[in-house]
Amino acid sequence: TEKAVARGLAWLARLQTPNGSWEHGTPRTLDASAWALLALGGDGAGPFDEGEAAQAIARGLTWLLAQQRGASGRFATPLCRDVRSHALALWAAAELDARQPLPGLDAAVVRGQA
């Protein structure tokens, strides 16, 4: 089972786009990226660990934080501006921040809850 999980996470990391997001054939990039980050982090990896999953998490979090809108704290992209997308992105950020705080991530999570 552990080998299957490792293969699945490696496959997920390979699907990451050069900008750090995941699209996977959907315009809902914010949603796909949040789910991918939750899956990668669910195996215990964090952005400061070594390995393919950790590198994908670090790139993904950098992309995710760039999608947060200034004063409102909302996570949004042109095609993902609804509450569901914001909640998924906030959940992913909070989960990963709880494992290994990344500079700026805690503040982003707090802003996102406002």
N, C-alpha and C positions, 0 to 999 in steps of 0.2 A: 504494500500500500504506500509506503514512504517513497518508493521509487516512482510510482505513478504520480504522486503529488509533486515530486521534484520535476518530473518531465512536464507536467501541466504548468507549473510556475515558470519554467524555462521557456515554454511556448508562449506564455502570456508576456513575458519580458521581451521576447523577440517581436511581438506585435506592436510594441511601442513605436510611435513615430519619432522622427528626429527632433521635434520640438518638445518631446516629453509627454505628450498626450497619447491616448488610445482612441482610435476611431472605429475600427472594426466594422466598416461598412454602414455606419450610422451617422447621421448628422448630429446626434446627441453626444458629442465628444466629452462634455463635462460629466455626463452620467457614466459613460463607458470608462472614463479615466478614474472616477471615484470607485467604481466597482473593481477595477483592476488593482488599484492601490489597496483596497480592503483585502482582496484575495492574496496579494503578495505579502502584505503585512500580517495576514492571518497565520502565516507559517512561522511567525516570530522574527522575521527580518526587519531591520530598521535601516534608515538612510546612512548610518555610519558603519554598518557591518560590511563584511567583504562578500563579494560574489555578485552574480548577475542580477538577482532579485533586489539586493540592496542598492545597486547602481540605478536600476529602473525606478525604485522608490524615490531616490534622491532627485532624479530628473523629473519624475511625475509630480512630486511635491513642488518643485520649482515652477513647473507649468501651472499647477493648481493655484498656487499663491498669486500668480500673475493674473488669474481670472477673477480675483476678488476685487470688487468695486469699492473704491476709496471710503468715503465717510459712511456709506450704508452698510459696508461689510458683507454685502451679498456676493455670493459666487455666481457668476453668470457669463455666458458666451452668447453670441448673436442668436443661436438656435436653442439655447438652454437657459431660459430666464425665469423658469417657474420655481415655485417653492420646493417641489420635489427635487429638482436638480440642485438647488442650494443646500437642502438637507443632506443629500447624498455626499456632496463635496465637504460639507461641514463635518459629517460623520467620519469620513475618511481622514480628514485633517486631525480631528480630535483623537481618533484611535491611534494614529501614528505618532502624534505628539505625546500621548500617554506612554508609549514604548520608549522612544528616544527623541527628546525635544530637539528640534531643529531651530536655529536662530530665526526669529520672526514668526514661527509657526504658532506658538502659544498666543501671541498677540492677535494673530489672524483668527484663531479659534474664538477668542474673546470677542473680537469685533463681529464675527459671524453670528454670535448668539444675541447680539443687541437687537 
